[in-house]
């Protein structure tokens, strides 16, 4: 398969993936004030249960009922019919993926960035209360970062569709890493 065909196939996937990923940034807007309200009303122990039920239960139900891949569909079809259905699935096998150095670099950089990002997000409200803000105001300010997350994901997805995705991904990681040095 030549590169121009690959480039044509994936020209719409950057923004589509970005739109899907805005769900996490939307949660970043909702969770700090919601968690603060739960803590203020019920205490931190019950707040954990409220967060689990509020986010975990719907995620589990949606995954159970709607998360299928080509292997699941193939198995369901082959159980319904007596003839064996073969389907050529594109992509790497598990063994090929484990041997691919580029995938390991992507996984490593993603893990590092996620650890740093989650470390900052978890401590945003305590850091803001240490400088004199109320917990309620700190939670609302922390939720503003979700708006930036939505904008950043959509802009990155748009740029990935219209320029070199390797450059855009690298630039995005580099710019995000600068925030950890300030």
Rosetta constraint file for C-alpha pairs under 8 A:
AtomPair CA 1 CA 5 HARMONIC 6.90 0.50
AtomPair CA 1 CA 6 HARMONIC 7.28 0.50
AtomPair CA 2 CA 6 HARMONIC 6.68 0.50
AtomPair CA 3 CA 7 HARMONIC 6.07 0.50
AtomPair CA 4 CA 8 HARMONIC 6.17 0.50
AtomPair CA 5 CA 9 HARMONIC 6.24 0.50
AtomPair CA 6 CA 10 HARMONIC 6.39 0.50
AtomPair CA 7 CA 11 HARMONIC 6.14 0.50
AtomPair CA 10 CA 14 HARMONIC 7.36 0.50
AtomPair CA 10 CA 161 HARMONIC 7.41 0.50
AtomPair CA 11 CA 160 HARMONIC 7.96 0.50
AtomPair CA 11 CA 161 HARMONIC 4.78 0.50
AtomPair CA 11 CA 162 HARMONIC 7.22 0.50
AtomPair CA 12 CA 16 HARMONIC 6.54 0.50
AtomPair CA 12 CA 161 HARMONIC 6.12 0.50
AtomPair CA 13 CA 17 HARMONIC 5.85 0.50
AtomPair CA 13 CA 157 HARMONIC 7.93 0.50
AtomPair CA 13 CA 161 HARMONIC 7.07 0.50
AtomPair CA 14 CA 18 HARMONIC 6.15 0.50
AtomPair CA 14 CA 156 HARMONIC 7.77 0.50
AtomPair CA 14 CA 157 HARMONIC 4.31 0.50
AtomPair CA 14 CA 158 HARMONIC 6.36 0.50
AtomPair CA 14 CA 159 HARMONIC 7.83 0.50
AtomPair CA 14 CA 160 HARMONIC 5.44 0.50
AtomPair CA 14 CA 161 HARMONIC 5.34 0.50
AtomPair CA 15 CA 19 HARMONIC 6.12 0.50
AtomPair CA 15 CA 154 HARMONIC 6.37 0.50
AtomPair CA 15 CA 156 HARMONIC 7.72 0.50
AtomPair CA 15 CA 157 HARMONIC 4.02 0.50
AtomPair CA 15 CA 158 HARMONIC 5.09 0.50
AtomPair CA 15 CA 160 HARMONIC 7.53 0.50
AtomPair CA 15 CA 161 HARMONIC 6.81 0.50
AtomPair CA 16 CA 20 HARMONIC 6.47 0.50
AtomPair CA 16 CA 157 HARMONIC 7.33 0.50
AtomPair CA 17 CA 21 HARMONIC 6.16 0.50
AtomPair CA 17 CA 157 HARMONIC 6.98 0.50
AtomPair CA 18 CA 22 HARMONIC 6.24 0.50
AtomPair CA 18 CA 153 HARMONIC 5.24 0.50
AtomPair CA 18 CA 154 HARMONIC 5.38 0.50
AtomPair CA 18 CA 156 HARMONIC 7.40 0.50
AtomPair CA 18 CA 157 HARMONIC 5.09 0.50
AtomPair CA 19 CA 23 HARMONIC 7.66 0.50
AtomPair CA 19 CA 153 HARMONIC 7.49 0.50
AtomPair CA 19 CA 154 HARMONIC 6.47 0.50
AtomPair CA 21 CA 25 HARMONIC 7.30 0.50
AtomPair CA 21 CA 153 HARMONIC 7.17 0.50
AtomPair CA 22 CA 26 HARMONIC 6.00 0.50
AtomPair CA 22 CA 149 HARMONIC 7.41 0.50
AtomPair CA 22 CA 150 HARMONIC 5.25 0.50
AtomPair CA 22 CA 153 HARMONIC 6.59 0.50
AtomPair CA 22 CA 154 HARMONIC 7.69 0.50
AtomPair CA 23 CA 27 HARMONIC 6.24 0.50
AtomPair CA 24 CA 28 HARMONIC 6.32 0.50
AtomPair CA 25 CA 29 HARMONIC 6.56 0.50
AtomPair CA 25 CA 146 HARMONIC 4.73 0.50
AtomPair CA 25 CA 147 HARMONIC 7.04 0.50
AtomPair CA 25 CA 149 HARMONIC 5.31 0.50
AtomPair CA 25 CA 150 HARMONIC 5.51 0.50
AtomPair CA 26 CA 30 HARMONIC 6.54 0.50
AtomPair CA 26 CA 146 HARMONIC 6.01 0.50
AtomPair CA 26 CA 147 HARMONIC 7.44 0.50
AtomPair CA 26 CA 150 HARMONIC 7.05 0.50
AtomPair CA 27 CA 31 HARMONIC 5.72 0.50
AtomPair CA 27 CA 146 HARMONIC 7.45 0.50
AtomPair CA 28 CA 32 HARMONIC 7.06 0.50
AtomPair CA 28 CA 143 HARMONIC 5.88 0.50
AtomPair CA 28 CA 145 HARMONIC 7.25 0.50
AtomPair CA 28 CA 146 HARMONIC 4.79 0.50
AtomPair CA 29 CA 33 HARMONIC 7.97 0.50
AtomPair CA 29 CA 142 HARMONIC 7.75 0.50
AtomPair CA 29 CA 143 HARMONIC 4.15 0.50
AtomPair CA 29 CA 144 HARMONIC 6.21 0.50
AtomPair CA 29 CA 145 HARMONIC 7.11 0.50
AtomPair CA 29 CA 146 HARMONIC 4.70 0.50
AtomPair CA 29 CA 147 HARMONIC 6.79 0.50
AtomPair CA 30 CA 34 HARMONIC 6.13 0.50
AtomPair CA 30 CA 143 HARMONIC 6.62 0.50
AtomPair CA 31 CA 35 HARMONIC 5.69 0.50
AtomPair CA 31 CA 143 HARMONIC 7.41 0.50
AtomPair CA 32 CA 36 HARMONIC 6.06 0.50
AtomPair CA 32 CA 139 HARMONIC 4.92 0.50
AtomPair CA 32 CA 140 HARMONIC 6.79 0.50
AtomPair CA 32 CA 142 HARMONIC 6.60 0.50
AtomPair CA 32 CA 143 HARMONIC 5.90 0.50
AtomPair CA 33 CA 37 HARMONIC 6.06 0.50
AtomPair CA 33 CA 136 HARMONIC 6.98 0.50
AtomPair CA 33 CA 139 HARMONIC 5.10 0.50
AtomPair CA 33 CA 140 HARMONIC 5.75 0.50
AtomPair CA 33 CA 143 HARMONIC 7.18 0.50
AtomPair CA 34 CA 38 HARMONIC 6.20 0.50
AtomPair CA 35 CA 39 HARMONIC 6.13 0.50
AtomPair CA 35 CA 47 HARMONIC 6.52 0.50
AtomPair CA 35 CA 51 HARMONIC 7.04 0.50
AtomPair CA 36 CA 40 HARMONIC 6.07 0.50
AtomPair CA 36 CA 135 HARMONIC 7.20 0.50
AtomPair CA 36 CA 136 HARMONIC 6.54 0.50
AtomPair CA 36 CA 139 HARMONIC 6.59 0.50
AtomPair CA 37 CA 41 HARMONIC 6.04 0.50
AtomPair CA 37 CA 136 HARMONIC 7.94 0.50
AtomPair CA 38 CA 42 HARMONIC 5.63 0.50
AtomPair CA 38 CA 43 HARMONIC 6.80 0.50
AtomPair CA 38 CA 44 HARMONIC 7.37 0.50
AtomPair CA 38 CA 46 HARMONIC 7.54 0.50
AtomPair CA 38 CA 47 HARMONIC 4.98 0.50
AtomPair CA 38 CA 50 HARMONIC 7.21 0.50
AtomPair CA 39 CA 43 HARMONIC 4.34 0.50
AtomPair CA 39 CA 44 HARMONIC 4.76 0.50
AtomPair CA 39 CA 45 HARMONIC 7.96 0.50
AtomPair CA 39 CA 46 HARMONIC 7.56 0.50
AtomPair CA 39 CA 47 HARMONIC 5.39 0.50
AtomPair CA 42 CA 46 HARMONIC 5.86 0.50
AtomPair CA 42 CA 47 HARMONIC 6.49 0.50
AtomPair CA 43 CA 47 HARMONIC 6.15 0.50
AtomPair CA 44 CA 48 HARMONIC 6.40 0.50
AtomPair CA 45 CA 49 HARMONIC 7.02 0.50
AtomPair CA 46 CA 50 HARMONIC 6.15 0.50
AtomPair CA 47 CA 51 HARMONIC 6.05 0.50
AtomPair CA 48 CA 52 HARMONIC 6.15 0.50
AtomPair CA 49 CA 53 HARMONIC 6.10 0.50
AtomPair CA 50 CA 54 HARMONIC 5.72 0.50
AtomPair CA 51 CA 55 HARMONIC 5.93 0.50
AtomPair CA 51 CA 56 HARMONIC 7.48 0.50
AtomPair CA 52 CA 56 HARMONIC 4.88 0.50
AtomPair CA 52 CA 57 HARMONIC 6.83 0.50
AtomPair CA 53 CA 57 HARMONIC 5.12 0.50
AtomPair CA 53 CA 58 HARMONIC 7.63 0.50
AtomPair CA 54 CA 58 HARMONIC 7.09 0.50
AtomPair CA 55 CA 59 HARMONIC 6.27 0.50
AtomPair CA 56 CA 60 HARMONIC 6.04 0.50
AtomPair CA 57 CA 61 HARMONIC 6.19 0.50
AtomPair CA 58 CA 62 HARMONIC 5.99 0.50
AtomPair CA 59 CA 63 HARMONIC 6.00 0.50
AtomPair CA 60 CA 64 HARMONIC 6.09 0.50
AtomPair CA 61 CA 65 HARMONIC 6.23 0.50
AtomPair CA 62 CA 66 HARMONIC 5.66 0.50
AtomPair CA 62 CA 67 HARMONIC 7.25 0.50
AtomPair CA 63 CA 67 HARMONIC 4.83 0.50
AtomPair CA 68 CA 72 HARMONIC 5.89 0.50
AtomPair CA 68 CA 73 HARMONIC 7.05 0.50
AtomPair CA 69 CA 73 HARMONIC 6.45 0.50
AtomPair CA 70 CA 74 HARMONIC 6.03 0.50
AtomPair CA 70 CA 89 HARMONIC 7.70 0.50
AtomPair CA 71 CA 75 HARMONIC 6.17 0.50
AtomPair CA 72 CA 76 HARMONIC 6.19 0.50
AtomPair CA 73 CA 77 HARMONIC 6.11 0.50
AtomPair CA 74 CA 78 HARMONIC 6.09 0.50
AtomPair CA 74 CA 85 HARMONIC 7.13 0.50
AtomPair CA 74 CA 86 HARMONIC 7.89 0.50
AtomPair CA 74 CA 87 HARMONIC 7.47 0.50
AtomPair CA 75 CA 79 HARMONIC 6.17 0.50
AtomPair CA 76 CA 80 HARMONIC 6.40 0.50
AtomPair CA 77 CA 81 HARMONIC 6.39 0.50
AtomPair CA 77 CA 85 HARMONIC 7.66 0.50
AtomPair CA 78 CA 82 HARMONIC 6.77 0.50
AtomPair CA 78 CA 83 HARMONIC 6.84 0.50
AtomPair CA 78 CA 84 HARMONIC 5.85 0.50
AtomPair CA 78 CA 85 HARMONIC 6.10 0.50
AtomPair CA 92 CA 96 HARMONIC 5.68 0.50
AtomPair CA 92 CA 97 HARMONIC 5.79 0.50
AtomPair CA 93 CA 97 HARMONIC 6.13 0.50
AtomPair CA 94 CA 98 HARMONIC 6.14 0.50
AtomPair CA 95 CA 99 HARMONIC 6.43 0.50
AtomPair CA 96 CA 100 HARMONIC 6.32 0.50
AtomPair CA 97 CA 103 HARMONIC 6.95 0.50
AtomPair CA 98 CA 103 HARMONIC 7.80 0.50
AtomPair CA 98 CA 104 HARMONIC 7.74 0.50
AtomPair CA 100 CA 104 HARMONIC 6.73 0.50
AtomPair CA 101 CA 105 HARMONIC 6.31 0.50
AtomPair CA 102 CA 106 HARMONIC 6.23 0.50
AtomPair CA 103 CA 107 HARMONIC 6.04 0.50
AtomPair CA 104 CA 108 HARMONIC 5.98 0.50
AtomPair CA 105 CA 109 HARMONIC 6.10 0.50
AtomPair CA 106 CA 110 HARMONIC 6.02 0.50
AtomPair CA 107 CA 111 HARMONIC 6.08 0.50
AtomPair CA 108 CA 112 HARMONIC 6.24 0.50
AtomPair CA 109 CA 113 HARMONIC 6.14 0.50
AtomPair CA 110 CA 114 HARMONIC 5.97 0.50
AtomPair CA 111 CA 115 HARMONIC 6.05 0.50
AtomPair CA 112 CA 116 HARMONIC 6.28 0.50
AtomPair CA 113 CA 117 HARMONIC 5.97 0.50
AtomPair CA 113 CA 173 HARMONIC 7.76 0.50
AtomPair CA 113 CA 177 HARMONIC 7.56 0.50
AtomPair CA 114 CA 118 HARMONIC 5.87 0.50
AtomPair CA 115 CA 119 HARMONIC 5.98 0.50
AtomPair CA 116 CA 120 HARMONIC 6.31 0.50
AtomPair CA 116 CA 180 HARMONIC 7.73 0.50
AtomPair CA 117 CA 121 HARMONIC 6.14 0.50
AtomPair CA 118 CA 122 HARMONIC 5.93 0.50
AtomPair CA 119 CA 123 HARMONIC 6.46 0.50
AtomPair CA 120 CA 124 HARMONIC 6.02 0.50
AtomPair CA 121 CA 142 HARMONIC 7.79 0.50
AtomPair CA 123 CA 127 HARMONIC 6.04 0.50
AtomPair CA 124 CA 128 HARMONIC 6.17 0.50
AtomPair CA 124 CA 138 HARMONIC 7.81 0.50
AtomPair CA 124 CA 142 HARMONIC 6.25 0.50
AtomPair CA 125 CA 129 HARMONIC 6.13 0.50
AtomPair CA 125 CA 135 HARMONIC 6.88 0.50
AtomPair CA 125 CA 138 HARMONIC 5.22 0.50
AtomPair CA 125 CA 139 HARMONIC 5.80 0.50
AtomPair CA 125 CA 142 HARMONIC 6.48 0.50
AtomPair CA 126 CA 130 HARMONIC 6.12 0.50
AtomPair CA 126 CA 135 HARMONIC 7.98 0.50
AtomPair CA 126 CA 138 HARMONIC 7.96 0.50
AtomPair CA 127 CA 131 HARMONIC 6.81 0.50
AtomPair CA 128 CA 132 HARMONIC 6.90 0.50
AtomPair CA 128 CA 133 HARMONIC 5.93 0.50
AtomPair CA 128 CA 138 HARMONIC 5.56 0.50
AtomPair CA 129 CA 133 HARMONIC 4.66 0.50
AtomPair CA 129 CA 134 HARMONIC 5.88 0.50
AtomPair CA 129 CA 135 HARMONIC 6.03 0.50
AtomPair CA 129 CA 138 HARMONIC 6.31 0.50
AtomPair CA 133 CA 137 HARMONIC 6.22 0.50
AtomPair CA 133 CA 138 HARMONIC 5.96 0.50
AtomPair CA 134 CA 138 HARMONIC 6.06 0.50
AtomPair CA 135 CA 139 HARMONIC 6.06 0.50
AtomPair CA 136 CA 140 HARMONIC 6.43 0.50
AtomPair CA 137 CA 141 HARMONIC 6.18 0.50
AtomPair CA 138 CA 142 HARMONIC 6.05 0.50
AtomPair CA 139 CA 143 HARMONIC 6.27 0.50
AtomPair CA 140 CA 144 HARMONIC 6.74 0.50
AtomPair CA 141 CA 145 HARMONIC 7.57 0.50
AtomPair CA 142 CA 146 HARMONIC 7.94 0.50
AtomPair CA 143 CA 147 HARMONIC 7.59 0.50
AtomPair CA 144 CA 148 HARMONIC 6.99 0.50
AtomPair CA 145 CA 149 HARMONIC 6.19 0.50
AtomPair CA 146 CA 150 HARMONIC 6.20 0.50
AtomPair CA 147 CA 151 HARMONIC 6.35 0.50
AtomPair CA 148 CA 152 HARMONIC 5.93 0.50
AtomPair CA 149 CA 153 HARMONIC 6.07 0.50
AtomPair CA 150 CA 154 HARMONIC 6.24 0.50
AtomPair CA 151 CA 155 HARMONIC 6.07 0.50
AtomPair CA 152 CA 156 HARMONIC 5.96 0.50
AtomPair CA 153 CA 157 HARMONIC 6.04 0.50
AtomPair CA 154 CA 158 HARMONIC 6.12 0.50
AtomPair CA 155 CA 159 HARMONIC 6.14 0.50
AtomPair CA 156 CA 160 HARMONIC 6.04 0.50
AtomPair CA 156 CA 168 HARMONIC 7.07 0.50
AtomPair CA 156 CA 169 HARMONIC 7.94 0.50
AtomPair CA 156 CA 172 HARMONIC 7.53 0.50
AtomPair CA 157 CA 161 HARMONIC 6.45 0.50
AtomPair CA 158 CA 162 HARMONIC 6.62 0.50
AtomPair CA 159 CA 163 HARMONIC 5.88 0.50
AtomPair CA 159 CA 165 HARMONIC 7.69 0.50
AtomPair CA 159 CA 168 HARMONIC 6.86 0.50
AtomPair CA 160 CA 164 HARMONIC 6.42 0.50
AtomPair CA 160 CA 165 HARMONIC 4.68 0.50
AtomPair CA 160 CA 168 HARMONIC 6.12 0.50
AtomPair CA 160 CA 169 HARMONIC 7.79 0.50
AtomPair CA 161 CA 165 HARMONIC 7.32 0.50
AtomPair CA 163 CA 168 HARMONIC 7.46 0.50
AtomPair CA 164 CA 168 HARMONIC 6.36 0.50
AtomPair CA 165 CA 169 HARMONIC 5.91 0.50
AtomPair CA 166 CA 170 HARMONIC 6.08 0.50
AtomPair CA 167 CA 171 HARMONIC 5.93 0.50
AtomPair CA 168 CA 172 HARMONIC 5.98 0.50
AtomPair CA 169 CA 173 HARMONIC 6.27 0.50
AtomPair CA 170 CA 174 HARMONIC 6.09 0.50
AtomPair CA 171 CA 175 HARMONIC 6.03 0.50
AtomPair CA 172 CA 176 HARMONIC 6.11 0.50
AtomPair CA 173 CA 177 HARMONIC 6.06 0.50
AtomPair CA 174 CA 178 HARMONIC 6.51 0.50
AtomPair CA 175 CA 179 HARMONIC 7.15 0.50
AtomPair CA 176 CA 180 HARMONIC 7.49 0.50
AtomPair CA 177 CA 181 HARMONIC 7.28 0.50
AtomPair CA 178 CA 182 HARMONIC 7.02 0.50
